[in-house]
Each structure stands twice: as C-alpha cells, then as structure tokens.
Amino acid sequence: MNRHKLVNRIAGRLKTGFEVLNRASVRGLNYKMSRNEAKERRLELIRLNGRQYVDRKMMNRIKTNCKKRFGDSSYWPWLALYTEMRGEFFEEWIPVDYYRFKLLPAWNQLSEVSQHKSYDYRLFGDFAVRPILIVLKGAYYDSDFQPVKPKWVRELLAGAGQEVVVKADGENSGKGTVFVKTSQFRPGMLDIRSNYVVQPVVKQHSDLARLSENSVNSIRITTFLTEDNRVRLLHANQKFGRGTSRVDNLGTGGLFVRLDEEGRVITGAMGDYGRYSEEVHPVGGFQYKGTVIPGFRDALEKCRLAHRSFPYTRVVGWDVAIDYTGSPKLLEWNARRPGIWVDEALFGPLWEKRDILL
C-alpha cells in the first residue's frame, strides 16, 4: 500500500473514531441534563408538598429495579420523581430518559415532520385547521400551496375576523404562536428565515369556553401505534387556561383534567406535577368530575385515523380543539418528543410489556 492510501485510511479511521466519541459525548450530556432536570423537579416537589416519600429503602428498591430492567441503576432520578408524585412505586414505569433517548429514536423515525405546522393541512386535510396563508421563507401561498402575491394578502384575510393565529414551524406547546389583529397583519412582517402558517382563530364549543373563555382549550390525546397496526389510546387530558392567558399549557399556569375513553372527566383540576388545584370551577361553579367533553369520541377517532395515515411514528401527542359546531380541529401534533411523564407517573404505567423491548 502506497503512502498516500495509508494516510487516507488512517485519516478516515481517526474521523470515524472522533465521530463515535462525539456522538457518545452528546448522548452522555443528554442523559445528564435529563436526570438533573428530574432531580431538580423532585426537590421542588418535596418543597411544595412539605414531605419526602422516597427514603433510603425506597431509593434502593428503585435503583435495584433500574439495574434489573434497564441494565443501569442511573435511570433512578425520573422514577424517584414519579414516586414522589404518586406516593407509591411501580416497577413497570418507564423513565423519561429511557423513553426519550432509547425508545423514541427507534419508534419515531420521521418525527421532525410534526414540527412543520405549515404542512399539517396537507397531511391531514380538514381535520387540521384550514390555513389562510402559508409563509415559506418570505413567500406566500394559499391553503392549496398556490402562490399569493403580497397585494392579495389583505383580500384573503378579509373574512378571517378581527384576528388571526400565526404559528411558526419548529415550535410546540404554544411557543412560537402569536395572535395578530387582522388589520395589523402586513406582508413582510414575518422573519424570512422561518416558515409560518396563518390560521383563523378557532371558535370553541360553548361547553369548553366555560373552562376558560380567553384560551382555546384543547384536548391532549396521546396515541400509540402497536406492531399489529392498532392505534391505542395512551392517555387523554382536557387542558384549559387560567386568567387572561391565551394558551392552555401548564407552563403558563394552565390546568388539566383526566378523561376516560368516553371523554368523561374522572379527576379534579390539576396543575404542575399533577398536584390537585380544585374540584369545582371557581367561576362556573360546576364540578369537574362527571363532565363529558363534547366531541371527544369523534376527536379520538380522527386522531386514530390520522395516526394510521402517518405510520412512521409510533407515539404521537395530538392537541385537538372542539369548535362551536362540535367538530374536532387539530391545532398541533408532536411526534418529536410527545410528553408522557406526568401521566406515566399519575396514571401509568401506560405501556404494555409487549410494547417495550428492553
């Protein structure tokens, strides 16, 4: 072998080695950050509750279970947090770090598609909110992806009401979502480096407006595509805002109630960490438990159909609004990192043994 080929081969092996080390380093950092998050959340919850459930004996049990199930006792932080939340320990729980870094990469191969809200209507048709405008790197299109000249924008917005919703691609949980007065929307006001979808504001069902009239109160439905092509409901929660907030997420002070498969509320209202907030709505005066969410069964069926139409991802979180006619409308979906930890802790284990390859 001549010197030139030998140098190239050595350089190639060194490059491969550095790439492997870099991936391992990033993976290790991801685990560290996730576990630190769990530890910090657990300390905060202990402070809020004024008690600590996980003692030394319980911690040893959790670590032993992690070693047995996952081959590594260092998976303990999220399971310790779950135990503080639930007040008891379940050996079948799946910790967040195992879910995020082991299961999701294997299950959700095309998860990034869910980050492109500008493409939702193309994928799911009228289950999604029909867009007024789609904005791709500064170029404007209608809902059929036909080009729209800037001078036509005002005409398209004319029938949209007093305001529209502008959503940026690449964001979830209400981030990157803004409400804009129709009269103030101008071509060129959006960052040309990003993509957006401009939608009408969903007029929600009157029963859901009772929960909070300022936010569009969506149902979070999380589904799992099994190996035999069944779409199983993992959990369903009705979310709603609080006060003047326009969004219904926990991070902005929102609350949620747990639903059964018929759309019936089976808990009181809960906030961060699933801590109980109230049994009776402070303004409406109605009891949460026993309330039936209108349009839920139709929403669940639409989510199942949508999941089957995109079988590249096995676990998906869907945020669905029920409009004033009782029809479900998809606000956003998340296959990149659909959150499950609060529901896994409070109502799980969510997974069946055959779902998980350990």
N, C-alpha and C positions, 0 to 999 in steps of 0.2 A: 504494500500500500504506500502510495507516494505521500510526501509530507503534507501537501495541500488537503488531500482527502482525510488524512489523520486529524489535522487541525479542525476541519469542519465537523468531523464526527465527535470529537471531544467538546467542541463548542455547542453542538446540538444536545449532547448529554447534559452538559452544565446548564443549558437553558431549560431543559425538561426538569432537571433537579430543582432549579430555582422556582419554577412554576409550581411544582408539587409543594415545596416548602411554603410558598406564598399562599397557596390555597389552604394549606394546613394552618397557617398563621391566622388567616381571615376567619376560618372556621372556629379556631380556638377563641378568637376575640368575640365572635358572635355568641358563643356559649357563655363566656364570661359576662358579657353585657346583659344577656337574658337572665342569668342567675343572680346577678347583682340587682336587677330590677325586682325579681321575686323577693330577695332578702329585704330590700327597702320597703316594698309594699307590705311585707309581713310585719316589719317593725311599726309601720304606720297603723296597720290594722290593730295590732296589740295595743298601741297607744289609744286608738279610738274606742276600743272595747273595754279597756281597763283591765284586761286579763290575758293570760297566755295559756293556750291549751296544750301546745306541744312541749312536753317536758323531756328530760333526758331519755326516759324509757321509750316514749313515743318516737323521738328522733332516731333512736337505734332501730326501731321497727321500720321506720320509713327508709332509712339507709340500707338496711338488710334487704328490703323488698326491691329497691332500686338495683342493687347488685345482682339479685336473682333474676329480675325481669329484663333489665337493660344492660347488664354486664358492667355497670359502673355506679357506685354509690353517690357520685357527684350530681346525679339528677335530683337530689333531695329538695332543693330550695322551693320549686313550684309546688311540690306535693306537701311540703310543710305549710305553705300559704293556703293551699286548698283545705288542709286540715283545720287551720285556724278559722277559716270561713265557715266550714261545715260543722265543726265541733266533733268530728269523728273522721277516721281514716279508712279509705277504700283501696285495696291492693290493686284493683283493675284500672285505676286512674291513669291517664296519660299526661305527663308533664309537658308544659309549653315548649321547652327547648327540644324535647324529643319530637314533638308534633311539628315544630317549625323547621327543624334542621335535618330530620330523618324522614318523616312521613310526607310532608308537603312536597319536597323536591321530587320524590318518587311518584306521588299521586298527581300533582297538578303541573303537567308538562307545558301547557300554554297559558299559564296563569296571567302573564302580562297583558293578554288581550282584555281582561276585565278592567284594566287601568285606562283604557281608551273609551271614555264615555261618549265621545263623538261618533263611535261606531255601534253603540248599543241598538239604535233603531234599525240599523242594517242587519244586525244579528237576530233580533227578537221581534221585529215588526211592531204591531200595535200593543203588545204587552209593555213595551217601553213607551215613554212619553214622546210623542211625535215632535221632533225639533222644529223650531222656526228657522234657525240658521246653524250651520256647521262651519266653524272657522278653523282652517288648517294653515298654519304659518302665514297668517295675514290674508289668505284667500278665502272668499265667502262662497258657500254653497247652500242650496235648499235641502230639504229632507231627502230628496232623491239624488243628491250629490250632483245636481246641475249647477253650473257656475252662476253666481249672482253678482251683478255689478253693484258697486257701492251706492249708486243713486237709487237702486231698488230696495235697499235695506229698510228704509223708513216705511215703504209700502208694505213689505212683509210683516213688519212689526205692528202695523195699524190695528189689526184685530186681536192683539195679544193681551189687551187690558192695560192697566196702569203700570205694571212692572213685569219684568222677565227674570228668569233664573239663568245665570251664566256659570257653567261648570267647566273647570279646567281638567284636562286629561292628567292622569298620574296621581290623583288625589282620592282619598276615601274619608269616610266618617264626617262629611260636611266640610272638610278642608278644601280650599280652592273653589268654594261655592259662594257666590255673591248675588244679591238681589239688586237689580238696576231699574230705575224708573225708565219706562219705555221712551219718554220724551227726552231723556238724557243720553240714550244709547247712540253712539256715533261710530261709523266705520273707522277703524284705525285706533280705537281706544284700547284694544287688547294687544298684549305682547305678541309680536310676530314670531317669537321663538317658540311659542306654545300652541297647542290645539285646544279648542273650546267647543262646547255645544250650548246653544241658546234655546231655552225652552220656555213655554208658558208656565205660569205658576199653577200647580195642581190645586183645584178647589176640592178640599177633602170632604168626606162624608160628615154630616152634622153630628153623628154619634161620636166620631173621633175628635171633632172640634171641641167637644165638651172637655176632653182631657187637657187641651191647650189650644186656644184659638190662634196663637201667634206662630206656632210651628206646624209644619206638615208632619203629622205623627205617623211614622211608618212602622210596619211590621218587619222584624228581622226574622227571616226564615233561613235556616241552615240545612242544606240537604247533602246527602252522601250517595254517590253512585257506587253500588256494590258490583262485585265481579260478575254477577249474573244479570247485570243491567237493570236492577231495580233502583229506584230513587227513594231512599229512606229519609224521613224527617229526623234530623238530629235534635233540633230544638226550635222553638218559636217564641218570640217575645214581642209584645206591643210596647214600642217606645213612645215617649212624649216629652215635650219641652216643659220648661218651668219658667214662669215670669215672662219677660219680654223676649226671650231667646227665640230666634227664627229657626233653629235646628233642634233636633231631639236627642242629641248624643250625651252620654254620661259625662264626657269631658267638659260640657258646657252647663252642667247642672241638671241635665235631663234625668228622667226616671224610666223604669220599665216594669211591666208585669208579665208573668209567665203564662203561656197559653197551652191548652191541651190540643189534641189533633182536630178537635171540632171548633177551635177558635174561642173556647171558653176560658175566661181568666180564672186561674187557680191559686193566685197569691195576692198579697197586698202589693203596694208600690215599693220598689227597691231602687237604691242608688248605688254609689261606688261600693265595690266588694259585695254587692248583693245585700247590703245592710237595709233592714226594713225602715221605710220612711213613714208610711201611713196606710191605714186600712180603708179610709174614707177620703174621697177627693175634697180638698179644703174649700173649693169654690162651688163645685156642682153638688156636693153633699151626698153623692151616691157611693155605695160600697163597691170596691173593685171586684172582689171575688164574685163569681157567678155571671158577670157581664159577658155577653157574647159579642165578639168583634165582627161587624158586618163585612161580608165579602171574603172572610178568611178562607173558607174551603175552596173558593174559586181561585184565590191567590196562591194557595198551596198547590193546586193542580197546575196552574200556569208556571210555577217555579219548577215543578217536576218535568213538564213538557220542555221548558227552556233548558233544563239541565241535560235532558236526553238529546237535545239538538246540538249540544256542545259537550260531547263526552270526553274531551281531552283533559278535563279537570274532574277529580272525583269528589272534592268537597268545595261547596260554594256557599257564601253568605249573600242572601238577597234582601234588599231593603225595598219594601213594597208599600205604596200608599193606596188607600181605598178612596176613589173620587166620589163626588157628590151623587153619582148615579149608582154607586155600589160596585163599580168596576175596579179591579186591581191594576195599578200602574207601577212599573218598575222604575225606581228612582236611581238605583245603582246596584252593582253586584261586585263581589270581591272574591276572586279565586287566588289572589297572590298570597294573602295572609288573613283568611277569614278567622276572626276571633272566636275562641270557644272556651277560654279558661274560666270565666265567671260561671257559665252554665255547666261546664265539666265539674267544677268544684261544688256547686249548689245542688245540681240535679242529676249529675252523672253517677257512675261512668256512662258516657254517651256511646262508647264504641262497643261493638260485639267482638268476641275473641277472634272470630274468623276475619274481621276487618284488619287486624293488626298483625303484621309479620315482624316478630321480634327476633 
